[in-house]
Amino acid sequence: EKYIVVTGGVLSGIGKGIFSASLARLLKEVGVDINVLKIDPYLNVDAGTMNPNQHGEVFVTDDGYEADLDLGHYERFLGVSMSRRNNITAGQIYSTIIQREREGKYLGSTVQVVPHVTSEIKERITSMPGKVLSIEIGGTVGDIEGEVFLEAVRELAFEKNRNDFLFIHVTYVPYLRVTNEFKTKPTQQSVQLLRKIGIQPDVIVVRSEMPIDSQSLYKIALFSGVPRDMVINLPDVGNVYQIPETLYEAGVHKLVANRLNIQIEEKPLGWS
Ligand code: ADP
């Protein structure tokens, strides 16, 4: 199995979910057996108890699970029904572990975040079906809640083959109108945070209000230590359902296929 791990930097709400769903759709379109997993670091067991005015729609899956709105993005973009298996929350992981501890299943050992919580997360990830699994980690790098999930995927990439993992970091580059320049500093800092916990991204997806000049993109590549062609700019679009096609035109499916060493079919554009 191969894994695509999508993390977010700088701030939330920049389109990490839309990007992940678009990439999954693009890969499905070129014949990849893709499955998706959304990880939510909050302690709610599911999104059913969360205020939709704060958090957005509660998406109910066919099997009756009350999920995060991102599962709705995945279902609409992929045209595939989502189920409770496509979402992991910190609440689920911790309640499983605490229940197991009360049942005495840890046989007297001290139950710890590492290795018990990380092992449970790795177990949930590796039990997912599909040849390629796209894992989106909610929140932004640097959040306390997200740390254990990042540690789990870092360990997984170490224990399995690093070449079977593609780490994509989605960031935001603000534009300063008064000085007429794009600012790459927040992106540099979030990549540094990611590296500090032992994850070197393979691809940087740069969201921005407008298309970014190539000099700024080169700067991001240089400071992030990724090849220039692995820095992809995704400016705002009027209709988010265009994004899979935009990624296709940018050849993102080829980058992913080369990096993960997977077979893809070249298909003419004809999205349905
Ligand atoms: P995140 O997962 O980073 O919190 P989402 O993927 O949920 O963010 O996107 C947040 C909002 O931004 C959504 O309303 C989405 O439609 C919009 N959005 C995402 N990507 C783009 C884009 N490239 N152009 C325009 N709007 C976008």
Boltz pocket constraint, residues with backbone or C-beta under 6 A from the ligand:
constraints:
  - pocket:
      binder: B
      contacts: [[A, 8], [A, 11], [A, 12], [A, 13], [A, 14], [A, 15], [A, 16], [A, 17], [A, 18], [A, 19], [A, 234], [A, 235], [A, 236], [A, 237], [A, 238], [A, 240], [A, 243]]
      max_distance: 6.0
